[in-house]
C-alpha cells in the first residue's frame, strides 16, 4: 500500500492537482477492516479536493496519518493496493 500511496496520492499532492487528489481519496476509501474512520477521512478529503480546497484536502491526509500511522505501519504498509 505504501507504494500506491506514494505514487498515486503523493503524485497528486506534488502536482497540486485537486482532481487527481480527489480520485486518490476515492481509491483509498475502501479501507481494510479494523480502521474505523478511515473512509470518513477519505470522503472529507475527496469533498474538499473536489471543491478546490487543496490545503483542506491535505489536512485530511495529515489527520489520517496521525490517527492510523502506527497501526498502518505494523499491518498495511506492504499490502498490495488496490
C-alpha positions in Angstrom: 0.0 0.0 0.0 2.9 2.3 0.7 4.0 2.2 -3.0 0.4 3.1 -4.1 0.1 5.9 -1.6 3.5 7.4 -2.6 2.8 7.2 -6.4 -0.9 8.0 -6.6 -1.6 10.2 -3.6 1.9 11.6 -3.4 1.9 12.4 -7.1 -1.5 14.1 -6.8 -0.2 16.2 -3.9 3.1 17.0 -5.6 1.2 18.2 -8.7 -1.2 20.3 -6.7 -4.0 18.8 -8.9 -7.2 18.6 -6.8 -9.0 16.4 -9.3 -6.2 13.8 -9.0 -6.2 14.2 -5.3 -10.0 13.6 -5.1 -9.6 10.4 -7.1 -6.8 9.2 -4.8 -9.0 9.8 -1.8 -11.8 7.8 -3.5 -9.4 5.0 -4.2 -8.3 4.9 -0.6 -11.8 5.0 0.8 -12.2 1.2 0.6 -10.3 0.7 3.8 -9.3 -2.6 5.3 -11.3 -3.9 8.2 -10.4 -2.5 11.6 -9.6 1.0 10.5 -12.9 2.7 11.6 -13.0 6.3 10.5 -10.6 5.8 7.5 -13.4 6.1 5.0 -14.7 9.3 6.6 -11.2 10.9 6.3 -11.2 9.9 2.7 -14.7 11.2 2.0 -13.9 14.5 3.6 -10.6 14.8 1.8 -12.3 13.9 -1.6 -15.0 16.5 -1.0 -12.5 19.2 -0.1 -10.4 18.4 -3.1 -13.4 18.4 -5.4 -14.3 21.8 -4.0 -10.8 23.0 -4.9 -9.7 23.2 -1.3 -6.2 21.8 -1.7 -5.0 22.7 1.8 -8.1 21.3 3.4 -7.7 18.1 1.5 -4.1 17.8 2.5 -5.1 18.4 6.1 -7.2 15.2 5.9 -4.0 13.3 4.9 -2.3 14.6 8.0 -5.2 13.8 10.3 -5.5 10.3 8.9 -1.7 9.7 9.3 -1.9 11.0 12.8 -4.7 8.6 13.7 -3.6 5.5 11.9 0.2 5.7 11.2 1.4 3.3 13.9 -1.1 0.6 13.1 -0.8 1.1 9.4 3.0 0.6 9.5 2.5 -2.6 11.5 -0.2 -4.1 9.3 -0.7 -2.5 5.9 2.5 -0.9 4.7 3.4 -3.9 2.4 -0.2 -4.7 1.4 -0.8 -4.7 -2.4 -3.3 -1.9 -3.2 -5.8 -1.7 -4.8 
